[in-house]
Amino acid sequence: MAQDYPLALRAFVFFVGAVGLIWTVRSAIRTVVVPRGERVVLTRLLFGSFRSAYRTAARRHRHVERRHAVMSRYAPMTTMFLAGIWAVGVIASFACMYWALTDLSVIYALELSGSSFTTLGFASSSSESVLGLVILEAVVGLGIVALLISYMPTIYGHFSRREELVLKFEVIAGAPPSPQVFLTRLHAIGWTENHEPLWEKWEDWFEQVQESHTSQPALPFLRSQNPENSWITTAGAVLDTIAIVDSSLDVPREFQRALTLRSGFMALQAIAEFYGAPIVTDPSSTDPISVRREEFEALLDELVSAGLPVATDRDSAWQDFSGWRVNYDLSLLSLCVLCDAPIAPWSSDRSSSWIAPPTFFRPRGWRLLRTSEGPTT
């Protein structure tokens, strides 16, 4: 009965339920509705915890395809579990308030809350003191269901648009994507001039990725169908390709390449910053990068062998390339770690020096193990 419990206890339980309800609904709204990227504690904790579990499960498989298949389930399963957490949070919060205002048992309070949330009506209460709460919970339940109905198509819509250009780049650059393969194949088919329409599409792509990947926490972890490809390694290959063309090839200047390169490294910095990954916001053109000079020279030699018009001043070319690369080098490597990207040249193949924090909360959680000529923090 109601008088069996102290009023202070019931007031405390009601307060806990109210706070839990506000916290859960606020988390759902900030994750799904708010267009700008916000760091939601519940979402980050859940994605961080599931990431650790899925990475542990993936390491048990020796084949790349099996590890890729395991990690491909990470983002969808975590997103669905997040929806379940919101539902459980609302039901438990209202159950606390029902128990505090009536003489219902804990079990029946949960039953009433579940009935009201799902609007099934299999449980009811004759107490007028909770009638308003019952109606409110039904509205909140319908609201969360409506959010989820719109949330999943939105995520997969962004994913589909992202992967469209990733797949097109793979056709020319291979998998994993390589700037050397991309430029060699373009030269082989005679497309050596007027690349502006191509880079204009990538400028739009980077802008869309920046907006979507800082507002939908599951998107960076949705993996490409090809286990050797990833959106982040493709982004790195695109930026490296533009940097190589502008710094090392004797071709006419195009303003669109510079715009695409700038939009690209700004997008990677914004996404990395959202997840607490280390970035360099105002680098110097002389700062070290993870690409070594001999690697750069070897790539230029391959381009010369393929017949591309490589500039003769290699020193100036290296300075210009490293001056571009320093803007996205650190954010590219840290995002490769965050997304468990497959091995690709000049990006994830050197990101093993980094260890990401399991919950993605603090930049201090990122640790650099070793580097030869790479970035420092």
Secondary structure by P-SEA (a helix, b strand, c coil): ccccccaaaaaaaaaaaaaaaaaaaaaaaaacccccccccaaaaaaaaaaaaaaaaaaaacccaaaaaaaaaaaaaaaaaaaaaaaaaaaaaaaaaaaaaaccccaaaaaaaaaaaaacccccccccccaaaaaaaaaaaaaaaaaaaaaaaaaaaaaaaaaaaaaaaaaacccccccaaaaaaaaaaacccccaaaaaaaaaaaaaaaaaaaaccccccccccccccccaaaaaaaaaaaaaaaaccccbbbbaaaaaaaaaaaaaaaaaaaaacccccccccccccccccaaaaaaaaaaaaaaccccccaaaaaaaaaaaaaaacaaaaaaaaaaacccccccccccccccccccccccccccccccccccccc
